[in-house]
């Protein structure tokens, strides 16, 4: 057994697994201990390009940041990117294996297990500690066979588990006791204690419940984390709520709207805008009226042609043309950039039925989807302002046409994207465009915001991670935590 491994599992999705792993990673790092994050299997459409040229879930990249590390494919060896309700693109150790439906992947998990354990061993051989994040819930009975995401992994490497539950959802004691009851005897023994997340109110009123839980299960409550108002931690997949500490009316705001595509990807691109004090950003879902705005941004998509058809059905294409007639600005990122051309060709049926689809037609270009995915970190300048920019590319399409002669970015490997002659429409393949302070300021000024105030997104992200580390010290039993980090499970 590797004694430097601790796994965080949750009673539900979004219980706080990513949050607790991030918190523990920074808390441990502050103690001068080398630590790495690890998620055996992740299902998410928010991803990043790693230092070794692969693709992993964005949550693990944030956890790597908490460890003062660069993201590496071993931190998330299996990434599933859903492209239909029953299928997903399967990415193994950073690179695309292919598309599988749920049944095929369920069978494949036995093979994926080899990659998971191989990546874990490399991390455990390199770092003093590995903090592992589970996926969903360990009590999902239908997914127990060949499990590599939760208890199947914990059993394979013989590591202790902390179970985290979200009290803000209600029914927290039922969530914990119900989860334990659905585990095998050996799995129940592996759970060393509980963390309750997102508590609001007087802890004294909760104490009798905590006492009962410890007596009933024979396991300790390691701590109760409060609801941390205003905390920013990039979402693993679900769309974020509006920033709670922003006022509803602010002077000099720029209004931005983003359609919530059925297969929207990398919506974390918009976090720096959503959190910017001068920006009012809204995600517009299906059936919602499309409001007026200064800027419309078409996001990335895992199923570009299908999402383009959805945009048409929801009235977005007509709304975009009207928006441009009135001088509004438009940005397309990755799949959204592809949609701005005349045609999208998918001859291999990579995202559905083979064929072609008409684009919105704002750029004289066409895109052909291919099985080879482009993965790279990039840097360069915005062509309209000569401002430094950096980010990353994740796309499976090659775009060509006269529109590319007016690039939006001049990057280290060449030019990227396009900007229209009237300067109203900008398209790019680069994700993370708004994370750099200078680049974000330039784009907001281009979109019509006067007197852009400096906003340090990277500083906000770091301060949020520090808040999490401080919460570990303040609200969790750190003596119990340190013992667990050197604990051997006795069966």
N, C-alpha and C positions, 0 to 999 in steps of 0.2 A: 504493500500500500504506500502511496505517496502521502506522507503526513501533512504536506503543505497544500492541501486541496479542501475547499469548502464550497458546497453547492447551495444556491438559493433557488427554491422552487416556490410556486405560488398556488393559492387555492383556486384562482381564476386567471384569465388573461387580464393584463393591466392592473394586477394587484400591487405592483411596485417592485418586481424582480429587478428590472433594469436600474431603477433608482437605487435600490439597496446595494447592488453590485458596484455601481459607480461610487456610491458613498464609501463602501468598504475599501475599494481600490485606492482612493485618495487618502483615506484614514490610515491604511497600512503603509502607503508610500511615505507619509509624514514620519513614520517611525524608522525610516531608513531601510526598509525591507523591499527587495525587488519582488514585484507582483505583476501578474498578467491576467486579463480577463479572458473568458472562454465561454462560448455558447455553441454547444454541439450542433444544434439544428435551429435555424431561424426561418420564419416565414414572414417576409416583409418586402415592400416595394421601395423602401428608403435604403439606399446603399451608397457605398463610397468605393473609390479605387485605393488599394493599399500600396504601401511602399514597394512591395515586390510584384506589383502589376496585376493583382487580382481584384476580386469584388467580394465585399462582405457587407453585412448589415450595418447601418449607420450607428445603431446603439453601441455596437462593439467598438467602433472607432472613437466614440465619446468616452467609453470606458478605458480605452487605451490612452487617451488624453489624460484621464484621471490618474493613470499609472506613469505619466511622463514618458510614454512610448509612442512610436509610430504604429499605425494600424498594420496588421499582418494577416494574411489569409488563414493562418493557423488559429486565429482567435475566433473564427466562425467557419468551420470547414464545410458545413452544409447550409446553403441558402436557397430557399424556395421562393420564387417570385411568381405569384398567381397571375395567369393570363386569361383564365376562365373560372367559372364557379367550381369546376371539377378538375382543373389541371393547372400545372405550373411549370415554369422553366426551372430546371434543377441545376444548381451550381455547386460543384465539388472542389474544395480547396481553391476557390477563387475563379474557376473557369467553367464555362457552360458545358454540361454533359448533354443536355437536350430537353425537350418537353416531355412530360409524363402526366398521365391522369392519376387520380388519387389511388386507384387500385394498383397500377403499375409501380408507383412509388412505394406503396406499402410493402410490395414484394421486394423492391430494390433496397429497402432499408438495411437488410442483412449485409449487403455489399458496402453501403455507405458507412456502416459501423466501422469498417476497417480504416477509412479515411479519418473518421472522428477520433479514433483511438491513436492513430498515427500522429495527428496534429496535437492532441493532448500530450502525448509523451514528449514531443519536442519542446512544448512549453514547460512542462514539469521538469525537464532536464535543464532548462535554461534559467528559470526563475525560482525564487525561494517559495513563493506561494502562487497558486492559481485559484481565482475566484470564478466559479462556474454559474452561469445563468440557465435555468430551465426554460421550458416553453409551454405556454398554456397552463395546464394543470396535470399533475401526475395521476389524477383520478379519472382520466378519460379512458374508460374501459375499452372502447372500440379501437384505441390506438396502442394498447399495451403490448401486442405481439411485436417482437423485434424493436422495442422502444430504444431510441438512441438519444432522446431529448430530455428525459427526466430520470425516473428511477432505474431505467435500463442502463443508463450511463453511470449513475451513482453506484449501482451494484457492480458494474464492470470494473470500476477503478477503486471501489471500496472507500468512498468518501462520506463524511457526515453531511447532513442536510438541515438547513433552516427553512421553515415554511413561513411565508409572508402572506398576510390577508389584509384586505382593504375594508376598514370599518365604515368608510363613507358610503359604501354600497348598501349597508345594512346586512344583518344576519351573519356577522363575523364569526360568532361561536359555532353556528351551524356549518359555516364554510370549513372551519378548521376540523371540527369533530367528524363531519361528513367525509372530508378528504382522507383523514386517517383511517376511517372505517372501511374505505375502499382499497386500501393498500394491503399488500401481503404482510405477514408477520415480520419478515426480515426487513421489509421496507419501512414499516412503522418504527422498528428499532433504530433505523438509520436517521429518523427525524429527531434532532437533538433539542429542538425548541422552536418557539414561534416569535415572530415580529408582527405587530399590528400596525398598519399604516394608515395615514390620513385621518387621525383622530382630531376632533374639534370639541372643545369644552373642558369641563373640570375632570381631571384624571381620577379624583377621589370617587366620582360617581361610577367610574368603570372598574374600580378596584375589586369589588365583590365578584364581578364576572371573571376577572383575571385569576383570582384565588380559586374560583370554581373550576376554571379551565385547567389550571395546574394540578388540582386534586383529581379531576376526572381523567386526565390523560397521563398523569405522572411525568409530565414534561414541563420545563420552565418557559415562562414568557420572558424572552431576552430583552424586550423593550417595546415601547409604544411611540411611534414616530408621529409628530403632529402634522396636520395639514399645513404645508409650507407655502403660504401665500406669496405669489409673485415669482416662485421658483421656475427657472427655465431649464428644462432638460429635453433635448431633442427627442421627438416621438419615434418609437420603433416603427410604427405603421399607422396608427389611428391619427386622424386629423386633430390638431390641438384646439382647445377652447380659446376664445378670445382672451387676450392678456387682461388679467383681473385688475391691474392697478392703473390702467389707462382710462382717462376720462372720456365720456361719450362725445363731448364737443371740445375741440381744441383749435386754437387759432393757427391759420397757415397750414392746415393739413393737406396732404395729397391723398386722394382717394384711389385705392387700387382694388380691383376685383379679380378673382381667380375662379374659373369653373371647376367644380369637383367632378372630374371625369370618373367614370366607373372604374377605370384601372389607372388612376392617377399615381404617378411615381415620383419619388424624391420631392415631396411637398415640403420637406425641410429646407429646400431652397428659399422659401419665403419667410423663414423665421426671422432673419435680420430686418425684413420689412415689417412683419407683423409686430415686432417689438420696438420698432423705431418710434420715438415720441412724436414725430411730425407726420406719421403715416397712419391712415385708417385703412386697413386691409380687411376684406371680407371674402370668405370662401362661399360661393354661390352653388347650392346643391340642386338636385333635380326638382323641377316643378316650381322653383323660386323665380320671382320676377327678376329680370336683369336690370339692375339700377344703373344710372349714369355714373361715370367715373372719369378720372383723369388718365388712368392707365389700366388696360386689360392685359393680363399675362396668361398665356396658354401654357400649362405645365407639361412636364414629362408624362409619358403614357407607356404602359406595358402592352397595350393593344391599340396601336395608332389608328388603324382604319375603323375599327369598331367604335372607338371613342370619337372619331371625327363624325361618324354617322350619328352618334348621340348628340354631339354639338348641334348638328343640323336640326335634329328632331326637337331639341330644346329651344331653338330660335337664336342660338348664339351667332351663327354666321351672319344673319341679317343684322343683328345687334352690333356686330363688329364693323360692318360696312357703314352703318349709321354713325357709330362712334368715330370712325375715321373721317367721315364727311364733316363732322363738327370739330375736327382738329385734335381729337384724342390720340393718345399714343398706345402702341401695341407691341408686346414682346412675346415671342415664342421660344420656349426652351426645350431642346432635345426633340421629343415627339411633337411638342407644340410648334417647334421650328419646322419640322417636316410637314405639318398640316398646312403651313402657309404657302407651300408650293402648288404647282398645277396638278401633279400626280404623285401617288404613292403606289409602288409596285411590290407585291409580295408573291413572287412566282413560286416559292417553295412552300407557301402556306405556313410560315413560321408563326404567325399570329392569328391563324384561322384558315378559312377557305382560300386556296390560291387565287390570285387575281389582282386587279388594280382598282384604285379608288380615286375619285377626283378630289384634289385639295381645295383649299379656300381660294387659291389663285392670286395671292397678293405678291408672290415672288415668282419670277420666271425661272423655275427650277423643278426638278423631279427627284424623287428618292426611291432607291431600290433596296429593299430589305435583304440582308444576307445572313448566313449562319455564323459568320465570323463577327464577333462582338469587339468593338473598339473600346479599350480600357487604357486610360492614361491620365496622369496628372499633368496639368498644363499651367503655363504662366505667360504673360505678355502684356499687351496694352489694348485699351479701347481705341478704335480708330477715330472716333468723333471727338475725343478729349485728350488723347495721349496719356491716359491714366493707367497706372499699373493694375493688373488684374491677375488672379490665379483661381484655379478650380480643377475640375476633373471631367472627363468624358466617359459616358457609359451608353453606348448605342449600337444597334445592329442595323445600321442603314448607311448607304453611300449616297450623298446628295451631289447633283451636278446641274449646271445650267448657268446662263448669263448673269443671274442675280448674284452669284458668288464673286463676280468681279468687283462688287462693292461690299467688301467684308466688314463685319462689325468688330472683329477682334484680329489683332496681329499677334500671333502666339509664337512660342519658341520653335514649334515644329512647322509653322506655316500659318496661313490665314484661316479664319473661321467665320461662319455665319454670313449674314447679309444685313444691310441697312438700306432702306428705300431712298429714292432720290429726294422725296419730300421730307425725309427724316422722321416720318411718323411711325414706321414699322421697323422693328429690329428682331433678328432671329439669331440664335446661337445654339451650339451643341454643349456649351460649357455649363455644368452644374456648379453651385457654390459661388456664382457670379457676385452675389450681394454680401458675401461674408467679409470681404476686404473693405475697410472703412472708406478708402479713397474711391474705389470702384463703385461702391454703393452710393456715395455722395454724387458722383458724376452721373450715374443713371437716374437718380432722383431729380437732379437738376435738368437733365435732358427731358424727363417726363413732365417738367413744369413746376417743380418745387423751388421757390425762390428762397434765398438765404438758408441753405441747408445747414442745420446744426450738427456738429460732430456727434456720432453715436458709435461707441466701441462695443461691437457685438462680441468679439473674442473675449474682451474683459468681462462682459456680462456672463458669458458661458463659464469662464474660470471662477468667477465669484459664486455662481450657483453650485459648482462642484465643491468649492470650499464650504458653502453653507451645509451641504450634505455631510461632509467630513465632520464638521462641528456638531451636526445633529447626532452622529454616532457617539461622540463623546458625551453629549448632553442627555441623550434619551435611551441609549442602549447600555446593557451591562457589559462593559468592555473586558472585564476579567473573564466572563463566560466566553466572550468572543475569542480571546487569545487562547483559551484552553481548547476551543473547538478547532482552531487553526493547527493544533498539534494533537488532534484526537484520533485515536484508533477505535473504530467501531467493533465492539465485541458481540458476536452472534452466538 
